[in-house]
Amino acid sequence: MQYDYIGFIVAALIAIGGAIGYFKADSVASLIAGLAFGIILAVGAYFNSRSPPKPLLELVVLLILAGLMFFRYYKSGNFMPAGLTAVIALVGLVINSIIYYDDLRNQLS
């Protein structure tokens, strides 16, 4: 079984970011959102690691997270933390899409 290491790393970064938001700004919302998104992304990375990959959960969550964070970045103009989170989610989304595309191409060959 090929593990989705990038997916697990993205999940960990999102969860760690939520914890940092809690410790730096006493933001319980950051902690809850970061841990929730991180856990869901980790489950999605697990499903994406199976054969054949099932990337739908990870793709949807990353798309929602990137959209929300880009909107927050646009409204606030501050790169940290919304812009960085949006970039991490976007990178995960692109890499996840490439993994899924490669698997589809291999299945059709």
DSSP file (Angstrom, degrees, kcal/mol; ACC not computed):
  #  RESIDUE AA STRUCTURE BP1 BP2  ACC     N-H-->O    O-->H-N    N-H-->O    O-->H-N    TCO  KAPPA ALPHA  PHI   PSI    X-CA   Y-CA   Z-CA
    1    1 A M              0   0    0      0, 0.0     2,-0.6     0, 0.0    49,-0.1   0.000 360.0 360.0 360.0 129.2    0.0    0.0    0.0
    2    2 A Q        -     0   0    0     47,-0.4     2,-0.2    46,-0.1     0, 0.0  -0.775 360.0-138.1 -87.4 121.8    1.3    3.4   -1.0
    3    3 A Y        -     0   0    0     -2,-0.6     2,-1.7     1,-0.1     3,-0.2  -0.577  10.2-128.0 -84.9 144.2    0.8    5.9    1.8
    4    4 A D     >  +     0   0    0     41,-0.5     4,-2.0    -2,-0.2     5,-0.2  -0.613  38.2 168.7 -86.4  76.4   -0.3    9.5    1.1
    5    5 A Y  H  > S+     0   0    0     -2,-1.7     4,-2.5     1,-0.2    -1,-0.2   0.885  73.6  53.9 -60.6 -40.4    2.5   11.1    3.0
    6    6 A I  H  > S+     0   0    0      1,-0.2     4,-2.7    -3,-0.2    -1,-0.2   0.909 107.7  51.1 -62.2 -41.2    1.7   14.6    1.7
    7    7 A G  H  > S+     0   0    0      1,-0.2     4,-2.3     2,-0.2    -1,-0.2   0.899 111.1  47.3 -62.5 -41.4   -1.9   14.2    2.8
    8    8 A F  H  X S+     0   0    0     -4,-2.0     4,-2.3     2,-0.2    -1,-0.2   0.876 112.0  50.6 -68.0 -36.7   -0.8   13.2    6.3
    9    9 A I  H  X S+     0   0    0     -4,-2.5     4,-2.7     2,-0.2    -2,-0.2   0.923 110.7  48.5 -66.2 -43.8    1.7   16.1    6.4
   10   10 A V  H  X S+     0   0    0     -4,-2.7     4,-2.3     2,-0.2    -2,-0.2   0.919 111.4  50.7 -61.4 -43.3   -0.9   18.6    5.4
   11   11 A A  H  X S+     0   0    0     -4,-2.3     4,-2.2     1,-0.2    -2,-0.2   0.917 111.9  47.2 -60.4 -43.6   -3.3   17.2    8.0
   12   12 A A  H  X S+     0   0    0     -4,-2.3     4,-2.9     2,-0.2     5,-0.2   0.907 110.9  51.5 -65.8 -41.8   -0.6   17.5   10.7
   13   13 A L  H  X S+     0   0    0     -4,-2.7     4,-2.4     2,-0.2    -2,-0.2   0.902 110.9  48.1 -62.2 -41.0    0.2   21.1    9.6
   14   14 A I  H  X S+     0   0    0     -4,-2.3     4,-1.9     2,-0.2    -1,-0.2   0.924 114.1  46.2 -65.8 -44.2   -3.4   22.2    9.8
   15   15 A A  H  X S+     0   0    0     -4,-2.2     4,-1.9     2,-0.2    -2,-0.2   0.911 113.6  48.6 -65.0 -42.3   -3.8   20.6   13.2
   16   16 A I  H  X S+     0   0    0     -4,-2.9     4,-2.6     1,-0.2    -1,-0.2   0.890 108.7  54.7 -64.3 -39.3   -0.6   22.1   14.5
   17   17 A G  H  X S+     0   0    0     -4,-2.4     4,-2.3    -5,-0.2    -1,-0.2   0.886 106.9  50.5 -61.7 -39.2   -1.7   25.5   13.1
   18   18 A G  H  X S+     0   0    0     -4,-1.9     4,-1.7     2,-0.2    -1,-0.2   0.896 111.1  48.7 -64.3 -40.1   -4.9   25.3   15.1
   19   19 A A  H  X S+     0   0    0     -4,-1.9     4,-2.5     2,-0.2    -2,-0.2   0.899 110.4  50.7 -66.9 -40.0   -3.0   24.5   18.3
   20   20 A I  H  X S+     0   0    0     -4,-2.6     4,-2.8     1,-0.2     5,-0.3   0.910 108.1  53.2 -63.6 -41.4   -0.6   27.4   17.7
   21   21 A G  H  X S+     0   0    0     -4,-2.3     4,-1.9     1,-0.2     6,-1.1   0.873 110.2  48.8 -60.0 -36.5   -3.6   29.7   17.2
   22   22 A Y  H  X S+     0   0    0     -4,-1.7     4,-1.5     4,-0.2    -2,-0.2   0.938 115.0  42.4 -68.4 -46.4   -4.9   28.5   20.5
   23   23 A F  H  < S+     0   0    0     -4,-2.5    -2,-0.2     2,-0.2    -1,-0.2   0.842 120.7  40.6 -72.6 -33.1   -1.7   29.0   22.4
   24   24 A K  H  < S+     0   0    0     -4,-2.8    -1,-0.2    -5,-0.2    -2,-0.2   0.876 134.6  16.4 -82.6 -37.5   -0.7   32.3   20.9
   25   25 A A  H  < S-     0   0    0     -4,-1.9    -2,-0.2    -5,-0.3    -3,-0.2   0.300  95.6-118.9-120.6   8.2   -4.2   34.0   20.8
   26   26 A D     <  +     0   0    0     -4,-1.5     2,-0.9     1,-0.2    -4,-0.2   0.871  56.1 162.3  52.6  38.9   -6.2   31.9   23.2
   27   27 A S     >  -     0   0    0     -6,-1.1     4,-1.6     1,-0.2    -1,-0.2  -0.785  24.4-179.3 -95.7 102.1   -8.5   31.1   20.3
   28   28 A V  H  > S+     0   0    0     -2,-0.9     4,-2.8     1,-0.2     5,-0.2   0.852  84.5  59.8 -66.6 -33.6  -10.6   28.1   21.1
   29   29 A A  H  > S+     0   0    0      1,-0.2     4,-2.7     2,-0.2     5,-0.3   0.897 104.1  49.9 -61.5 -40.5  -12.2   28.3   17.6
   30   30 A S  H  > S+     0   0    0      2,-0.2     4,-2.8     1,-0.2     5,-0.3   0.909 111.7  48.7 -63.5 -41.8   -8.7   28.0   16.0
   31   31 A L  H  X S+     0   0    0     -4,-1.6     4,-2.5     2,-0.2     5,-0.3   0.944 114.8  43.5 -63.4 -48.5   -8.0   24.9   18.1
   32   32 A I  H  X S+     0   0    0     -4,-2.8     4,-2.6     2,-0.2     5,-0.2   0.936 118.2  44.1 -64.6 -47.0  -11.4   23.2   17.3
   33   33 A A  H  X S+     0   0    0     -4,-2.7     4,-2.9    -5,-0.2     5,-0.3   0.920 114.9  49.1 -65.3 -43.4  -11.3   24.1   13.6
   34   34 A G  H  X S+     0   0    0     -4,-2.8     4,-2.3    -5,-0.3    -2,-0.2   0.924 115.4  42.9 -63.0 -44.8   -7.6   23.1   13.2
   35   35 A L  H  X S+     0   0    0     -4,-2.5     4,-2.7    -5,-0.3     5,-0.2   0.904 115.3  49.6 -68.7 -39.9   -8.1   19.8   15.0
   36   36 A A  H  X S+     0   0    0     -4,-2.6     4,-2.4    -5,-0.3     5,-0.2   0.956 115.7  41.6 -63.4 -50.1  -11.3   19.0   13.2
   37   37 A F  H  X S+     0   0    0     -4,-2.9     4,-2.7    -5,-0.2    -1,-0.2   0.900 115.2  52.6 -64.2 -39.1   -9.9   19.8    9.7
   38   38 A G  H  X S+     0   0    0     -4,-2.3     4,-2.1    -5,-0.3    -2,-0.2   0.917 111.3  45.0 -63.0 -44.0   -6.7   18.0   10.6
   39   39 A I  H  X S+     0   0    0     -4,-2.7     4,-2.3     2,-0.2    -2,-0.2   0.926 114.4  48.2 -66.6 -44.3   -8.5   14.8   11.7
   40   40 A I  H  X S+     0   0    0     -4,-2.4     4,-2.4    -5,-0.2    -2,-0.2   0.911 112.5  49.3 -63.0 -40.9  -10.8   14.8    8.7
   41   41 A L  H  X S+     0   0    0     -4,-2.7     4,-2.5     2,-0.2    -1,-0.2   0.868 109.0  52.8 -66.2 -35.3   -7.8   15.3    6.4
   42   42 A A  H  X S+     0   0    0     -4,-2.1     4,-2.0     2,-0.2    -2,-0.2   0.906 109.9  47.9 -65.6 -40.7   -5.9   12.5    8.1
   43   43 A V  H  X S+     0   0    0     -4,-2.3     4,-2.3     2,-0.2    -2,-0.2   0.912 112.3  50.3 -63.8 -41.5   -8.8   10.2    7.5
   44   44 A G  H  X S+     0   0    0     -4,-2.4     4,-2.2     1,-0.2    14,-0.3   0.882 108.5  51.7 -62.7 -38.8   -9.0   11.4    3.9
   45   45 A A  H  X S+     0   0    0     -4,-2.5     4,-1.0     2,-0.2   -41,-0.5   0.873 108.2  52.4 -66.1 -36.2   -5.2   10.7    3.5
   46   46 A Y  H >X S+     0   0    0     -4,-2.0     3,-0.6     2,-0.2     4,-0.6   0.941 110.8  46.4 -62.9 -46.6   -5.8    7.2    4.8
   47   47 A F  H >< S+     0   0    0     -4,-2.3     7,-1.5     1,-0.2     3,-0.7   0.860 111.0  53.1 -63.3 -34.1   -8.5    6.6    2.3
   48   48 A N  H 3< S+     0   0    0     -4,-2.2    -1,-0.2     5,-0.3    -2,-0.2   0.706 103.1  59.3 -72.7 -19.2   -6.3    8.1   -0.4
   49   49 A S  H << S+     0   0    0     -4,-1.0   -47,-0.4    -3,-0.6    -1,-0.2   0.632  88.8  93.3 -83.0 -14.5   -3.6    5.6    0.6
   50   50 A R  S << S-     0   0    0     -3,-0.7     4,-0.0    -4,-0.6   -48,-0.0  -0.244  89.9 -83.0 -75.7 167.1   -5.7    2.6   -0.1
   51   51 A S  S    S+     0   0    0      1,-0.2    -2,-0.1     2,-0.1    -1,-0.1  -0.961 122.7  26.3-115.9 117.7   -5.7    0.8   -3.4
   52   52 A P  S    S-     0   0    0      0, 0.0    -1,-0.2     0, 0.0    -2,-0.1   0.612 109.0-119.3 -75.6 155.5   -7.5    2.1   -5.4
   53   53 A P        -     0   0    0      0, 0.0    -5,-0.3     0, 0.0    -2,-0.1  -0.299  18.4-158.6 -63.5 144.2   -7.2    5.6   -3.9
   54   54 A K        +     0   0    0     -7,-1.5     3,-0.4   -10,-0.2     4,-0.3  -0.793  23.9 162.4-121.6  85.3  -10.4    7.2   -2.7
   55   55 A P     >  +     0   0    0      0, 0.0     4,-2.9     0, 0.0     5,-0.2   0.405  41.7 101.1 -89.0   3.0   -9.5   11.0   -2.7
   56   56 A L  H  > S+     0   0    0      1,-0.2     4,-2.6     2,-0.2     5,-0.2   0.905  82.3  47.5 -61.1 -45.8  -13.0   12.5   -2.6
   57   57 A L  H  > S+     0   0    0     -3,-0.4     4,-2.4     1,-0.2     5,-0.2   0.940 116.2  44.4 -59.5 -48.3  -13.0   13.3    1.2
   58   58 A E  H  > S+     0   0    0     -4,-0.3     4,-2.5   -14,-0.3     5,-0.2   0.905 113.6  50.7 -64.5 -41.7   -9.6   14.9    1.1
   59   59 A L  H  X S+     0   0    0     -4,-2.9     4,-2.2     2,-0.2    -2,-0.2   0.931 112.9  45.3 -61.9 -46.1  -10.3   16.8   -2.1
   60   60 A V  H  X S+     0   0    0     -4,-2.6     4,-2.5    -5,-0.2    -2,-0.2   0.927 114.8  46.9 -65.4 -45.4  -13.6   18.3   -0.8
   61   61 A V  H  X S+     0   0    0     -4,-2.4     4,-2.8    -5,-0.2     5,-0.2   0.913 113.6  48.2 -65.7 -41.8  -12.2   19.2    2.6
   62   62 A L  H  X S+     0   0    0     -4,-2.5     4,-2.8    -5,-0.2     5,-0.2   0.886 111.3  50.9 -65.0 -37.9   -9.1   20.8    1.1
   63   63 A L  H  X S+     0   0    0     -4,-2.2     4,-2.3    -5,-0.2    -2,-0.2   0.922 113.0  45.2 -64.9 -44.1  -11.3   22.7   -1.4
   64   64 A I  H  X S+     0   0    0     -4,-2.5     4,-2.7     2,-0.2     5,-0.2   0.934 115.1  47.7 -63.3 -46.4  -13.5   24.0    1.4
   65   65 A L  H  X S+     0   0    0     -4,-2.8     4,-2.5     1,-0.2     5,-0.2   0.920 112.8  47.7 -63.1 -44.7  -10.5   24.9    3.6
   66   66 A A  H  X S+     0   0    0     -4,-2.8     4,-2.5    -5,-0.2     5,-0.2   0.918 113.5  48.6 -62.8 -42.7   -8.7   26.7    0.8
   67   67 A G  H  X S+     0   0    0     -4,-2.3     4,-2.0    -5,-0.2    -2,-0.2   0.929 113.3  45.9 -63.5 -46.2  -11.8   28.6   -0.2
   68   68 A L  H  X S+     0   0    0     -4,-2.7     4,-2.2     1,-0.2    -2,-0.2   0.918 116.0  45.3 -62.8 -43.6  -12.5   29.7    3.4
   69   69 A M  H  X S+     0   0    0     -4,-2.5     4,-2.6    -5,-0.2    -2,-0.2   0.862 110.6  52.1 -73.9 -35.2   -9.0   30.7    4.1
   70   70 A F  H  X S+     0   0    0     -4,-2.5     4,-2.5    -5,-0.2    -1,-0.2   0.898 110.6  50.3 -64.9 -37.7   -8.5   32.6    0.8
   71   71 A F  H  X S+     0   0    0     -4,-2.0     4,-2.4    -5,-0.2    -2,-0.2   0.926 111.6  47.2 -63.3 -44.8  -11.7   34.5    1.6
   72   72 A R  H  X S+     0   0    0     -4,-2.2     4,-2.6     2,-0.2     5,-0.3   0.897 112.7  49.7 -63.7 -39.8  -10.4   35.4    5.1
   73   73 A Y  H  X S+     0   0    0     -4,-2.6     4,-2.9     2,-0.2    -2,-0.2   0.913 110.7  49.9 -64.0 -42.2   -7.0   36.4    3.6
   74   74 A Y  H  < S+     0   0    0     -4,-2.5    -2,-0.2     1,-0.2    -1,-0.2   0.902 114.3  45.0 -63.2 -41.6   -8.8   38.6    1.1
   75   75 A K  H  < S+     0   0    0     -4,-2.4    -2,-0.2    -5,-0.2    -1,-0.2   0.903 124.4  31.5 -69.7 -41.6  -10.9   40.3    3.8
   76   76 A S  H  < S-     0   0    0     -4,-2.6    -2,-0.2    -5,-0.2    -3,-0.2   0.816  86.0-144.5 -90.1 -31.1   -8.1   40.8    6.3
   77   77 A G     <  +     0   0    0     -4,-2.9     2,-0.5    -5,-0.3    -4,-0.1   0.435  59.9 124.8  78.6  -1.8   -5.1   41.4    4.0
   78   78 A N      > -     0   0    0     -6,-0.3     5,-0.7     1,-0.1    -1,-0.3  -0.799  52.7-155.5 -94.9 127.8   -2.9   39.5    6.5
   79   79 A F  I  >> +     0   0    0     -2,-0.5     5,-1.8     3,-0.1     4,-1.0   0.884  63.0 100.8 -68.6 -37.1   -1.0   36.6    5.2
   80   80 A M  I  45S-     0   0    0      1,-0.2     2,-0.1     3,-0.2    -1,-0.0  -0.813  96.5 -12.8 -97.1 133.5   -0.7   35.0    8.6
   81   81 A P  I  >5S+     0   0    0      0, 0.0     4,-2.5     0, 0.0     5,-0.2  -0.972 136.7  44.2 -94.8 -14.7   -2.5   32.7    9.4
   82   82 A A  I  >5S+     0   0    0      1,-0.2     4,-2.3    -4,-0.2    -9,-0.2   0.901 114.9  47.3 -63.6 -43.5   -5.3   32.7    6.7
   83   83 A G  I  X<S+     0   0    0     -4,-1.0     4,-2.2    -5,-0.7    -1,-0.2   0.914 113.8  47.3 -64.6 -43.0   -3.0   33.1    3.7
   84   84 A L  H  ><S+     0   0    0     -5,-1.8     4,-2.5     2,-0.2    -1,-0.2   0.913 112.6  49.4 -65.1 -42.4   -0.5   30.5    4.8
   85   85 A T  H  X S+     0   0    0     -4,-2.5     4,-2.5    -6,-0.3    -1,-0.2   0.894 110.7  51.0 -63.2 -39.7   -3.3   28.0    5.6
   86   86 A A  H  X S+     0   0    0     -4,-2.3     4,-2.4    -5,-0.2    -2,-0.2   0.899 110.4  48.7 -64.6 -40.9   -4.9   28.7    2.2
   87   87 A V  H  X S+     0   0    0     -4,-2.2     4,-2.7     2,-0.2    -2,-0.2   0.919 111.5  49.3 -66.0 -43.1   -1.5   28.0    0.5
   88   88 A I  H  X S+     0   0    0     -4,-2.5     4,-2.4     1,-0.2    -2,-0.2   0.926 113.4  47.0 -61.0 -44.4   -1.0   24.8    2.4
   89   89 A A  H  X S+     0   0    0     -4,-2.5     4,-2.3     2,-0.2    -2,-0.2   0.893 112.2  50.3 -64.6 -39.8   -4.5   23.6    1.5
   90   90 A L  H  X S+     0   0    0     -4,-2.4     4,-2.5     2,-0.2    -2,-0.2   0.908 110.3  49.1 -66.2 -42.1   -4.0   24.6   -2.2
   91   91 A V  H  X S+     0   0    0     -4,-2.7     4,-2.6     1,-0.2     5,-0.2   0.931 112.6  48.5 -62.1 -45.0   -0.7   22.7   -2.4
   92   92 A G  H  X S+     0   0    0     -4,-2.4     4,-2.5     1,-0.2    -2,-0.2   0.886 110.8  51.7 -61.0 -38.7   -2.4   19.7   -0.8
   93   93 A L  H  X S+     0   0    0     -4,-2.3     4,-2.2     2,-0.2    -2,-0.2   0.917 111.2  46.3 -64.0 -44.7   -5.3   20.0   -3.3
   94   94 A V  H  X S+     0   0    0     -4,-2.5     4,-2.1     2,-0.2    -2,-0.2   0.935 115.1  45.8 -64.8 -46.5   -3.0   20.1   -6.3
   95   95 A I  H  X S+     0   0    0     -4,-2.6     4,-2.3     1,-0.2    -2,-0.2   0.907 112.7  50.7 -65.2 -41.0   -0.9   17.2   -5.1
   96   96 A N  H  X S+     0   0    0     -4,-2.5     4,-2.2    -5,-0.2    -1,-0.2   0.896 109.8  50.9 -62.2 -40.3   -4.0   15.1   -4.3
   97   97 A S  H  X S+     0   0    0     -4,-2.2     4,-2.6     2,-0.2    -2,-0.2   0.885 109.2  50.8 -64.6 -39.2   -5.4   15.9   -7.7
   98   98 A I  H  X S+     0   0    0     -4,-2.1     4,-2.6     2,-0.2    -2,-0.2   0.916 109.6  50.3 -64.9 -42.8   -2.2   14.7   -9.4
   99   99 A I  H  X S+     0   0    0     -4,-2.3     4,-2.0     1,-0.2    -2,-0.2   0.933 113.6  45.3 -60.0 -45.9   -2.2   11.5   -7.4
  100  100 A Y  H  X S+     0   0    0     -4,-2.2     4,-2.5     2,-0.2    -2,-0.2   0.903 112.0  51.3 -66.5 -41.2   -5.8   10.8   -8.4
  101  101 A Y  H  X S+     0   0    0     -4,-2.6     4,-2.6     1,-0.2    -2,-0.2   0.921 110.0  49.8 -61.6 -44.6   -5.2   11.7  -12.0
  102  102 A D  H  X S+     0   0    0     -4,-2.6     4,-2.3     1,-0.2    -1,-0.2   0.898 111.1  49.4 -61.7 -40.3   -2.2    9.3  -12.2
  103  103 A D  H  X S+     0   0    0     -4,-2.0     4,-2.1     2,-0.2    -2,-0.2   0.916 111.4  48.5 -66.6 -42.0   -4.3    6.5  -10.7
  104  104 A L  H  X S+     0   0    0     -4,-2.5     4,-1.9     1,-0.2    -2,-0.2   0.910 111.3  50.8 -62.9 -41.2   -7.1    7.1  -13.2
  105  105 A R  H  X S+     0   0    0     -4,-2.6     4,-0.9     1,-0.2    -1,-0.2   0.902 110.8  48.7 -63.3 -41.0   -4.6    7.1  -16.0
  106  106 A N  H  < S+     0   0    0     -4,-2.3     3,-0.2     1,-0.2    -1,-0.2   0.862 109.8  52.0 -67.7 -35.1   -3.1    3.8  -14.8
  107  107 A Q  H  < S+     0   0    0     -4,-2.1    -1,-0.2     1,-0.2    -2,-0.2   0.854 110.4  48.1 -68.7 -34.1   -6.5    2.2  -14.5
  108  108 A L  H  <        0   0    0     -4,-1.9    -1,-0.2     1,-0.2    -2,-0.2   0.652 360.0 360.0 -81.1 -15.1   -7.5    3.2  -18.0
  109  109 A S     <        0   0    0     -4,-0.9    -1,-0.2    -3,-0.2    -2,-0.2   0.471 360.0 360.0 -80.4 360.0   -4.2    1.9  -19.5
